[in-house]
Amino acid sequence: MESLYLLLPMSLVVVGLTAGLLWWAVFSGQYDDPDEAAQSILTDDDSTVDASRDENVARLPQRTKHRS
């Protein structure tokens, strides 16, 4: 019975912190558009990355096959 005097306030603090974090997450816009990050990878323009990759490949020395 005496442990309830300790555990009950501790559990109320944990529930209060959890509710406060949920309140903050909802009202700060964390759940506004959950699909935006998933869609952004599909619409990402990688043309600048591909161009720099092609330039780096062009700078590599070309290997030639030596026949023995």
N, C-alpha and C positions, 0 to 999 in steps of 0.2 A: 504494500500500500504506500509505503514511503517513497518508493521509486516513481510512483505516479507524479509526485510533487516536482520531480526533476524532468521526467520524460514528457509530460503534457506541455509544459511551456516550451521545451525544446522542439517538439513537433509543431506547435503553433508558429514558432519562429521560422521553421523550415517551410511550412505551408505559406506563410506570409511572404517570404523571399521568393518562392516559386511563383506566387500570384503576382508579385511586383515585377518580376522579370517577364512574365507573360504579358502583363499590361504594357510594359515598356516596348516589347517587341511588336505588339499589335499597333500601338499608336505612334511608333517611330518609323513605320513604313517597311518593316522587315518582311511582311507578307503581302505587299502590294501587288507584285507581279512575279510569282514563283516560276513562271515558264520563260521569262525573259532570258535567263542564263542558258537554258536549254536551247532556245531558238537562236541565240547569238552565234553559236558555233556553226550553224547551218548557213547563216548569212554573212559570215566573216569573209572579208576580202583578203585573200592571201597572195595577190598578185605581186606585192612588193617583196614578200618573202621568197617567192619563186624566182623572181628576177635576180635577187642577190645570190640565191643558191646557184643559178645558172652561171653567173659571173665567176663564182668561186670554183665551179667545176671546170670552166674554161681555162682558168689559171693553172690547173694541175698539169704536171708534165704527162704527156701521153706515153703510155707504155707500148713498146713494140715487141712483137714476138720474134725471138731469134731462133732460127732453125739450126739445128746442129747436124 
